[in-house]
Amino acid sequence: MQPPTPGPLSDCLRDWEDLQQDFQTIQETHRLYRLKLEELTKLQTNCTSSIARQKKRLQELALVLKKCKASLPAEATEAAQELENQMKERQGVFFDMEAYLPKKNGLSLSPRLYLSLVLGNVNVTLLSKQANCRFLFNSRVTDAAFNFLLVWYYCTLTIRESILINNGSRIKGWWVFHHYVSTFLSGVMLTWPDGLMYQKFRNQFLSFSMYQSFVQFLQYYYQSGCLYRLRALGERHTMDLTVEGFQSWMWRGLTFLLPFLFFGHFWQLFNALTLFNLARDPQCKEWQVLMCGFPFLLLFLGNFFTTLRVVHQKFHSQRHGGKKE
C-alpha cells in the first residue's frame, strides 16, 4: 500500500487539477481567438483593397466628369451635378469605413514619419468609437502624448547642438548633458503606467512643466535679444545660440530672472524628494518612480551649481575689474 498523501500535498494536487481544467479552457479560448483574428485580418485586407479600388475608380470617373461637364448641354448639367454630389457623399462613407481599418504610417514629413522611425510600421487604428472616446478624454493618454512630445523636443535639441558644436558653437557641456538627461527622464515618464503612484505625482509634474515652460519663455525672450546685440558687437560667435539655463554672456539685465531660475531648480529637488518618498510606499510597484527621482536630483544639482558658479564668476570678475579701474 502506498502511504497516504500528506494534507498540504493533496491540496496542491487538487489545485493543480483545477488549474489543468482552466488551462484547457484557456487553450480552447486562445484557439478560437486565433481563428477569429485570422478572419478579422482577412476581412480587413478585403475591405481595404475593395475601398482602394472603389476610390481609384471614383477618381477616374471624377476626372472624366470634369472634362465632359463643360461641353454638356444645359438639360444634362443638373444630372452631372447630382452625380458629382453622390460621388462626394461616397467619399465621406469611405472615410468613415477607413476609421475602423488599419492604416500605414506613410512617408510624409510629419509626426507620422517620426512615429514610423520610432515604432516601425505598426497599426495604431482603434477598433471602435468607444475606444476613440477613451483615447480623447483619458488623461493618461494625453499625458503620454505630452511626454512623447518632450522626448521629441529634447532629442531634436541634442541633435541640433551636436551639429552646432561641430561647427564651432561654444555651448557649455552641462547644458548638452542636461538635454540627454531630460530625454531619458521624459522617456521614463512616457512608460510610467497609470496607477496610484502616478496619480499622486501627476499634478505636481504638470504644474512643474507649466512653470518650466514659462521660465523658458522668459529666458528665450531675453537671451535672443541679448545674443543678437552681442553678435552685432562682435563679442559672440555666430554659431552661439540661446540655451536652457544661465551662462556668463547673459549677465547684463538678467538679475530679475535669477529668482525664477533658482525657484525652478529647487522645484526639481522637490520633485526628486517626492519621488523618493513615493518609492518607499509599500504600494509602490513601478520601477519608474526611482528612475524618475534620480534624473530630477541630477538636474537639480547640475542646474543649481552651474548657475551658482556662473553668478560667482561674474561677481568675482566685476569686483576685480572695479579694483583695476
Sequence and secondary structure as in RCSB ss.txt:
>XXXX:A:sequence
MQPPTPGPLSDCLRDWEDLQQDFQTIQETHRLYRLKLEELTKLQTNCTSSIARQKKRLQELALVLKKCKASLPAE
ATEAAQELENQMKERQGVFFDMEAYLPKKNGLSLSPRLYLSLVLGNVNVTLLSKQANCRFLFNSRVTDAAFNFLL
VWYYCTLTIRESILINNGSRIKGWWVFHHYVSTFLSGVMLTWPDGLMYQKFRNQFLSFSMYQSFVQFLQYYYQSG
CLYRLRALGERHTMDLTVEGFQSWMWRGLTFLLPFLFFGHFWQLFNALTLFNLARDPQCKEWQVLMCGFPFLLLF
LGNFFTTLRVVHQKFHSQRHGGKKE
>XXXX:A:secstr
      HHHHHHHHHHHHHHHHHHHHHHHHHHHHHHHHHHHHHHHHHHHHHHHHHHHHHHHHHHHHHHHTTS HH
HHHHHHHHHHHHHHHHHHHHHHHTTS     SSSSHHHHHHHHH S     SSHHHHHHHHH HHHHHHHHHHHH
HHHHHHHHHHHHHHHHTT    HHHHHHHHHHHHHHHHHHH  SSHHHHHHHHHHHHHHHHHHHHHHHHHHHHHH
HHHHHHHTT S TT    SS  GGG TT GGGHHHHHHHHHHHHHHHHHHHHHHTSTT   THHHHHHHHHHHHH
HHHHHHHHHHHHHHHHHHHHHHHH 
